[in-house]
Amino acid sequence: MREQVRHLKDSGVDVSVFAPSYQGLGDHQIDGVPVTRFRYFPAKWERLTHEEGAPNKLRNPLFNLLTIPYLLFGALAARKWAKRQGLDLVHVHWPFPHGLFGDVVRSATGIPVVSTCHGAELSIGDKKWWARTVLKSYLTRSDSLMANSTDTASRMAAVAGVQPKVIPYGTTVEIRERIDGRDDVPVVLFTGRLIQRKGVEFLVEAVPYILKERQVRVVITGDGDMRPRVEERIKALGLEGVVEMKGFVETQELADLYSTSDVYVLPAVYDDEGDTEGLGVTTIEAILYGVPVVASGIGGIIDVVKDRETGLIVPEKDPVAIAGAVLELLADSELRDQLIAGGRAHVQEFFHWPKITSELVRVYEGAVRAQGREGASIGGALA
């Protein structure tokens, strides 16, 4: 999302961001874009967002209680923010619950509201009828709807009765070449938050099946509430010398890991709330680094990973299938090269930031013109 905002700014859109505070964080700038942070609780407890994300935290009843001041103080702050910004349009991300902020801004200023779903809000709606009712109300009042993938778009259409435009995210990564010749043991990589929908434990479960055929090293980066469970499984399977948990890594180290890996695995699953990957941006990054991808064929991942064209698709929660796909890629250099070439062509065509940005600006301009307004001072309710 930060990259999306940066590209909008570079294209000439005057962007400002409205977002929640995190542990007392005040107003600031990111990449020259002003960010207004609303406070909703004492700093120590302002942790509803960030880290592993709000949907995971809402499983804790204490965090559920925080949603009340979050919405109340957020709505009050959104009204003040919109009135002093002189906006022509507001772009709401995660319309459940941020559609409330869009409604408040529209009420205060009369400007159009466009909304983007990322998937998690739809999963909440699938579980809770009242959430689905609220989400439908927000979506049907929006002047334009967007989705981050075809999967999210179809789910939005089922709720709102309107087909949204699919505008995905791109990546900051340019095409890179892998670094070969490090050692004789191939490296299998996972990067991302260690939360339930990433399914990392199924990658760990696949490792013994891989080791029956050949030696590998598995590198897992990231942090989250599932980390203790993953570490316990590694220990139980006796894989301490094979699977390395690196925790959070900086950008350069992550780039080095991509560049020196042989296979990238995204073993995503549907979590207990029915949520999964809205798109799977890490698979795009792996492809651009020239790393062949194995991924679950669910959610928005299938927009990026097309079986035997841009990567290998496996069923969710299937360690044997993951192991088989990894072993096939390690054994077949021709297949690896074919998937890397196909993947890069696909990513360059559909996940190229200039194309994404121009499509987004066209949506903005259409919504503004429909109200007879001119200009492009775009605000975003982001989290």
TAQUIPE-V539019 format. One record per pair of residues at least 4 apart in sequence whose C-alpha atoms are under 7 Angstrom apart, sorted by the first residue. I is the first residue (numbers start at 1). J is the second residue. D is the distance in Angstrom with one decimal. If there is no record, write none. Layout:
BEGIN
I_J_D ; I_J_D
END
This chain:
BEGIN
1_5_6.3 ; 2_6_6.2 ; 3_7_6.2 ; 4_8_6.2 ; 5_9_6.2 ; 6_10_6.2 ; 6_31_6.8 ; 7_11_6.1 ; 7_357_6.5 ; 8_12_6.7 ; 8_13_5.5 ; 8_357_6.3 ; 9_13_5.0 ; 9_14_6.1 ; 9_15_6.2 ; 13_376_5.6 ; 13_377_6.3 ; 13_378_6.8 ; 14_376_6.2 ; 14_377_4.6 ; 14_378_5.9 ; 15_33_6.6 ; 15_377_6.0 ; 15_378_4.9 ; 15_379_5.6 ; 16_33_6.0 ; 16_34_5.3 ; 16_35_6.2 ; 16_378_6.5 ; 16_379_4.9 ; 16_380_6.6 ; 17_34_6.3 ; 17_35_4.7 ; 17_36_6.1 ; 17_379_5.6 ; 17_380_4.9 ; 17_381_6.3 ; 17_382_6.8 ; 18_35_5.9 ; 18_36_4.9 ; 18_37_6.1 ; 18_380_5.9 ; 18_381_4.9 ; 18_382_6.1 ; 19_36_6.2 ; 19_37_5.0 ; 19_38_6.5 ; 19_381_5.9 ; 19_382_5.0 ; 19_383_5.4 ; 20_37_5.0 ; 20_38_4.9 ; 20_39_6.5 ; 20_383_6.3 ; 21_25_5.1 ; 21_26_6.5 ; 21_37_4.9 ; 21_38_5.4 ; 21_39_5.4 ; 21_46_6.8 ; 22_46_5.2 ; 22_47_5.8 ; 23_43_4.1 ; 23_44_5.5 ; 23_45_6.6 ; 23_46_4.7 ; 23_47_6.3 ; 24_39_7.0 ; 24_43_4.3 ; 24_46_6.9 ; 26_37_5.6 ; 27_35_5.7 ; 27_36_4.8 ; 27_37_5.2 ; 28_34_6.1 ; 28_35_5.4 ; 28_36_6.9 ; 29_33_5.2 ; 29_34_4.5 ; 29_35_5.4 ; 30_34_6.7 ; 38_74_6.0 ; 38_77_6.1 ; 39_73_7.0 ; 40_69_5.5 ; 40_70_5.1 ; 40_73_5.5 ; 41_45_6.3 ; 41_46_5.8 ; 42_46_6.5 ; 48_54_5.6 ; 48_57_6.8 ; 48_63_6.3 ; 49_53_5.3 ; 49_54_5.0 ; 49_383_6.8 ; 52_56_6.6 ; 52_193_6.6 ; 52_195_6.8 ; 52_224_5.6 ; 53_57_6.6 ; 54_58_6.0 ; 57_63_6.3 ; 58_63_5.5 ; 58_64_5.3 ; 60_64_6.5 ; 61_65_6.5 ; 62_66_6.8 ; 63_67_7.0 ; 66_70_6.1 ; 67_71_6.0 ; 68_72_6.2 ; 69_73_5.7 ; 70_74_5.6 ; 71_75_5.9 ; 72_76_6.5 ; 73_77_6.1 ; 74_78_5.9 ; 75_79_6.4 ; 75_100_6.9 ; 75_101_5.3 ; 75_104_6.4 ; 76_80_6.7 ; 77_81_6.0 ; 78_82_6.0 ; 78_101_6.1 ; 78_104_6.9 ; 78_105_6.4 ; 79_83_6.3 ; 79_104_6.0 ; 79_105_5.5 ; 79_108_6.3 ; 80_84_6.5 ; 81_85_6.2 ; 82_86_6.7 ; 82_87_6.6 ; 82_105_5.9 ; 83_108_6.9 ; 83_109_6.7 ; 87_377_5.1 ; 87_378_6.0 ; 87_379_6.6 ; 88_111_5.8 ; 88_368_6.8 ; 88_375_6.7 ; 88_376_6.1 ; 88_377_5.3 ; 88_378_6.2 ; 89_111_5.4 ; 89_112_5.2 ; 89_113_6.0 ; 89_368_6.8 ; 89_377_6.8 ; 89_378_5.3 ; 89_379_6.4 ; 90_102_6.9 ; 90_112_6.6 ; 90_113_5.1 ; 90_114_6.5 ; 90_378_5.8 ; 90_379_4.7 ; 90_380_5.5 ; 91_113_5.9 ; 91_114_4.9 ; 91_115_5.7 ; 91_379_6.0 ; 91_380_4.6 ; 91_381_6.3 ; 92_98_6.5 ; 92_99_6.6 ; 92_102_6.3 ; 92_114_6.2 ; 92_115_4.7 ; 92_116_6.3 ; 92_380_5.7 ; 92_381_4.9 ; 92_382_6.8 ; 93_98_6.9 ; 93_115_5.9 ; 93_116_5.0 ; 93_117_6.3 ; 93_381_6.1 ; 93_382_5.6 ; 94_98_5.9 ; 94_116_6.3 ; 94_117_5.2 ; 94_118_6.4 ; 94_121_6.4 ; 95_99_4.2 ; 95_115_6.3 ; 95_116_7.0 ; 95_117_6.5 ; 95_135_6.7 ; 95_138_6.7 ; 96_121_5.6 ; 96_135_5.6 ; 98_102_6.7 ; 98_381_7.0 ; 99_103_6.2 ; 99_138_5.6 ; 100_104_6.3 ; 101_105_6.2 ; 102_106_6.1 ; 102_113_6.3 ; 103_107_6.0 ; 104_108_6.2 ; 105_109_6.0 ; 106_110_4.6 ; 106_111_5.3 ; 106_112_6.6 ; 112_143_6.0 ; 112_367_6.3 ; 112_368_6.7 ; 113_142_5.4 ; 113_143_5.5 ; 114_142_5.5 ; 114_143_5.5 ; 114_144_4.7 ; 114_145_5.8 ; 115_142_6.4 ; 115_144_6.5 ; 115_145_5.1 ; 115_146_6.1 ; 116_145_6.0 ; 116_146_4.6 ; 116_147_5.3 ; 117_146_6.7 ; 117_147_5.2 ; 117_148_6.8 ; 118_147_6.4 ; 118_148_5.8 ; 118_152_6.7 ; 118_278_5.7 ; 119_123_6.5 ; 119_152_5.5 ; 119_275_7.0 ; 119_278_5.3 ; 120_124_6.4 ; 120_275_5.6 ; 121_125_6.3 ; 122_126_6.2 ; 123_127_6.6 ; 123_273_6.3 ; 123_274_5.3 ; 123_275_5.1 ; 124_128_6.1 ; 124_131_6.7 ; 124_273_6.6 ; 125_129_6.2 ; 125_131_4.9 ; 125_132_4.0 ; 126_132_6.7 ; 127_273_6.8 ; 128_132_6.4 ; 129_133_6.2 ; 130_134_6.2 ; 131_135_6.0 ; 132_136_6.0 ; 133_137_6.3 ; 134_138_6.3 ; 135_139_6.1 ; 136_140_6.0 ; 136_159_5.8 ; 136_160_5.2 ; 137_141_6.4 ; 138_142_6.5 ; 139_160_6.1 ; 140_160_5.9 ; 143_367_6.4 ; 144_367_6.9 ; 145_164_4.8 ; 145_165_6.4 ; 146_164_4.8 ; 146_165_4.7 ; 146_166_5.7 ; 146_167_6.4 ; 147_152_5.8 ; 147_153_5.1 ; 147_164_6.3 ; 147_165_6.2 ; 147_166_4.8 ; 147_167_6.0 ; 148_152_6.5 ; 148_166_5.8 ; 148_167_5.4 ; 148_168_4.3 ; 148_169_6.8 ; 148_278_6.6 ; 148_279_6.6 ; 149_153_6.1 ; 149_166_5.7 ; 149_167_7.0 ; 149_168_5.9 ; 149_278_6.5 ; 149_279_5.9 ; 149_300_5.2 ; 149_303_6.7 ; 150_154_6.2 ; 150_166_6.3 ; 150_300_6.6 ; 150_303_7.0 ; 151_155_6.4 ; 151_299_5.6 ; 151_300_5.4 ; 152_156_6.1 ; 152_278_6.6 ; 152_300_6.9 ; 153_157_6.2 ; 153_163_6.7 ; 153_164_5.8 ; 153_166_6.5 ; 154_158_6.3 ; 155_159_6.5 ; 156_160_6.0 ; 157_161_4.9 ; 157_162_4.9 ; 157_163_4.9 ; 157_164_6.8 ; 167_356_6.4 ; 168_351_6.9 ; 169_351_6.6 ; 170_351_4.7 ; 170_352_5.8 ; 170_353_5.5 ; 171_285_6.6 ; 173_285_6.1 ; 173_288_6.8 ; 174_288_6.4 ; 175_288_4.6 ; 175_289_5.9 ; 176_288_6.1 ; 176_289_4.6 ; 176_290_6.7 ; 177_259_6.9 ; 177_289_5.9 ; 177_290_6.1 ; 178_259_4.5 ; 178_260_6.0 ; 178_289_6.3 ; 178_290_6.0 ; 179_259_5.5 ; 179_260_5.3 ; 180_260_6.8 ; 185_215_6.2 ; 185_216_5.4 ; 185_217_6.6 ; 186_216_5.1 ; 186_217_6.3 ; 186_262_5.8 ; 187_216_5.8 ; 187_217_4.8 ; 187_218_5.7 ; 187_261_4.9 ; 187_262_5.3 ; 187_263_6.7 ; 188_217_6.2 ; 188_218_4.7 ; 188_219_6.2 ; 188_261_6.1 ; 188_262_6.0 ; 188_263_4.9 ; 188_264_5.8 ; 189_218_5.9 ; 189_219_4.9 ; 189_220_6.1 ; 189_261_6.3 ; 189_263_6.3 ; 189_264_4.8 ; 189_265_6.2 ; 190_219_6.4 ; 190_220_4.9 ; 190_221_6.4 ; 190_264_6.0 ; 190_265_5.6 ; 190_266_6.4 ; 191_220_6.0 ; 191_221_4.9 ; 191_222_6.2 ; 192_221_6.4 ; 192_222_5.2 ; 193_222_5.0 ; 193_223_5.3 ; 193_224_5.7 ; 194_198_6.6 ; 194_222_6.0 ; 194_223_5.0 ; 194_224_4.4 ; 194_225_6.4 ; 194_226_5.3 ; 194_227_5.8 ; 195_224_5.6 ; 195_225_5.9 ; 195_226_5.2 ; 196_226_6.3 ; 196_271_5.7 ; 197_268_5.6 ; 197_269_5.0 ; 197_270_5.6 ; 197_271_4.8 ; 197_275_6.7 ; 197_276_5.2 ; 198_266_7.0 ; 198_267_6.2 ; 198_268_4.3 ; 198_269_6.2 ; 199_267_5.2 ; 199_268_4.7 ; 199_269_5.4 ; 200_204_6.6 ; 200_267_6.1 ; 201_205_6.2 ; 201_230_5.4 ; 202_206_6.2 ; 202_267_6.6 ; 202_317_6.0 ; 202_318_6.8 ; 202_319_5.4 ; 203_207_6.6 ; 203_267_6.3 ; 203_319_6.4 ; 204_234_6.6 ; 205_319_5.6 ; 206_210_6.5 ; 206_319_4.2 ; 206_320_5.9 ; 206_322_6.2 ; 206_323_5.2 ; 207_211_6.2 ; 207_323_6.8 ; 208_212_6.5 ; 209_320_6.7 ; 209_323_5.9 ; 210_214_6.3 ; 210_323_5.3 ; 210_327_6.6 ; 211_215_5.4 ; 211_216_6.9 ; 217_242_5.2 ; 217_243_6.2 ; 218_242_6.2 ; 218_243_4.6 ; 218_244_6.2 ; 219_243_5.9 ; 219_244_4.9 ; 219_245_6.3 ; 220_244_6.1 ; 220_245_5.0 ; 220_246_6.1 ; 221_245_6.1 ; 221_246_5.0 ; 221_247_5.0 ; 221_248_5.9 ; 221_249_6.8 ; 222_247_4.5 ; 222_248_4.4 ; 223_227_6.2 ; 223_247_5.3 ; 223_248_5.9 ; 226_230_6.3 ; 227_231_6.1 ; 228_232_6.1 ; 229_233_6.3 ; 230_234_6.3 ; 231_235_6.3 ; 232_236_6.1 ; 233_237_6.2 ; 234_238_6.2 ; 234_239_5.2 ; 234_240_6.2 ; 235_239_6.1 ; 235_240_6.1 ; 239_243_5.8 ; 249_253_6.1 ; 249_254_6.1 ; 250_254_6.2 ; 251_255_6.2 ; 252_256_6.3 ; 253_257_6.2 ; 254_258_6.3 ; 255_259_6.2 ; 256_260_6.2 ; 257_261_6.1 ; 258_286_6.4 ; 258_289_6.3 ; 259_289_6.1 ; 261_291_6.7 ; 262_291_6.0 ; 263_291_5.6 ; 263_292_5.3 ; 263_293_6.0 ; 263_326_6.8 ; 264_286_6.5 ; 264_291_6.2 ; 264_292_6.2 ; 264_293_4.8 ; 264_294_6.2 ; 265_293_5.9 ; 265_294_4.8 ; 265_295_5.7 ; 266_294_6.4 ; 266_295_4.6 ; 266_296_6.7 ; 267_295_5.5 ; 267_296_5.4 ; 267_316_6.6 ; 268_276_6.8 ; 268_277_6.8 ; 268_296_5.6 ; 268_316_6.5 ; 269_276_6.0 ; 269_316_5.5 ; 269_317_6.6 ; 270_274_5.2 ; 270_275_5.3 ; 270_276_4.9 ; 271_275_5.4 ; 271_276_6.5 ; 276_299_6.0 ; 277_299_5.5 ; 277_300_6.0 ; 277_301_6.6 ; 278_299_5.8 ; 278_300_4.7 ; 279_299_6.9 ; 279_300_4.0 ; 279_301_5.1 ; 280_300_6.6 ; 280_301_5.3 ; 281_285_6.5 ; 282_286_6.2 ; 283_287_6.2 ; 283_293_6.7 ; 284_288_6.3 ; 284_304_6.8 ; 284_347_6.7 ; 285_289_6.3 ; 286_290_6.4 ; 286_291_5.2 ; 287_291_5.4 ; 287_292_6.3 ; 287_340_6.2 ; 287_343_5.9 ; 287_344_6.1 ; 288_344_6.0 ; 290_340_5.7 ; 291_340_6.8 ; 292_311_6.1 ; 292_336_6.0 ; 292_339_6.4 ; 292_340_5.9 ; 293_311_4.9 ; 293_312_6.3 ; 294_311_6.0 ; 294_312_4.8 ; 294_313_5.9 ; 294_325_6.7 ; 295_312_6.5 ; 295_313_5.2 ; 295_314_6.0 ; 296_313_5.6 ; 296_314_4.9 ; 296_315_5.4 ; 296_316_5.2 ; 297_301_6.4 ; 297_302_5.8 ; 297_313_5.4 ; 297_314_6.0 ; 297_315_6.1 ; 298_302_6.4 ; 301_305_6.0 ; 302_306_5.9 ; 305_310_5.4 ; 305_311_5.3 ; 306_310_5.2 ; 306_311_6.0 ; 307_311_5.5 ; 307_312_4.8 ; 307_313_5.1 ; 308_312_5.5 ; 308_339_6.6 ; 309_339_5.6 ; 309_342_5.8 ; 309_343_7.0 ; 310_339_4.7 ; 310_340_6.5 ; 310_342_5.1 ; 310_343_4.0 ; 311_339_5.5 ; 312_325_6.7 ; 314_321_6.0 ; 314_322_6.4 ; 318_322_6.4 ; 319_323_6.1 ; 320_324_6.2 ; 321_325_6.2 ; 322_326_6.2 ; 323_327_6.1 ; 324_328_6.1 ; 325_329_6.3 ; 326_330_6.2 ; 327_331_6.1 ; 328_332_6.1 ; 329_333_7.0 ; 329_335_6.8 ; 329_336_5.9 ; 332_336_6.4 ; 333_337_6.2 ; 334_338_6.2 ; 335_339_6.1 ; 336_340_6.1 ; 337_341_6.2 ; 338_342_6.1 ; 339_343_5.8 ; 340_344_6.1 ; 341_345_6.3 ; 342_346_6.2 ; 343_347_6.1 ; 344_348_6.0 ; 345_349_6.3 ; 346_350_6.2 ; 347_351_5.0 ; 347_352_6.9 ; 348_352_5.4 ; 351_356_6.9 ; 352_356_6.3 ; 353_357_5.9 ; 354_358_6.2 ; 355_359_6.3 ; 356_360_6.3 ; 357_361_6.1 ; 358_362_6.2 ; 359_363_6.5 ; 360_364_6.4 ; 361_365_6.1 ; 362_366_6.0 ; 363_367_6.3 ; 364_368_6.2 ; 365_369_6.0 ; 366_370_6.1 ; 367_371_6.8 ; 368_372_6.5 ; 368_373_5.3 ; 368_374_6.6 ; 369_373_5.5 ; 369_374_6.8
END
